[in-house]
């Protein structure tokens, strides 16, 4: 037998290993970027929903006391309405003059072979109604 016949098929194993490694690197780049984008979107949506809620001032209290205070019911509705408008799951908590919104976005993994193939990005944002000094 000559040396070419003895090494037959060895390049195929090498190519398979390299191809698998390249797919994994591409998966880390693509899926990792998608996860970072989902987390950024979760932060942005939570912040915008909290701001939407924090704009709901109780005008009766403002007129009588001169101090802006949140209308808690309207603040919660405004934040929830924003979440519904952008079609994102989340929770809204209004306490005193603070609107806290927690958003949950599920980002599926498209390339990397992970067991459940999903990553959840959860972010919270708080908007506090400022008081005049």
Number of C-alpha atoms within 10 A of each C-alpha: 5 6 7 8 8 9 9 9 10 9 10 10 10 11 11 11 12 12 12 12 12 12 14 15 14 14 17 15 14 15 19 14 12 17 21 13 14 20 22 15 19 26 20 16 25 30 23 19 30 31 24 21 34 28 20 21 19 17 15 12 14 13 10 8 10 11 15 20 22 26 20 21 12 17 27 25 15 21 31 22 15 19 23 13 9 10 9 18 14 21 16 24 17 23 12 11 19 21 27 25 28 21 26 21 18 16 18 15 20 13 16 18 10 10 7 8 12 13 17 15 19 18 20 19 21 21 21 19 19 12 9 7 3
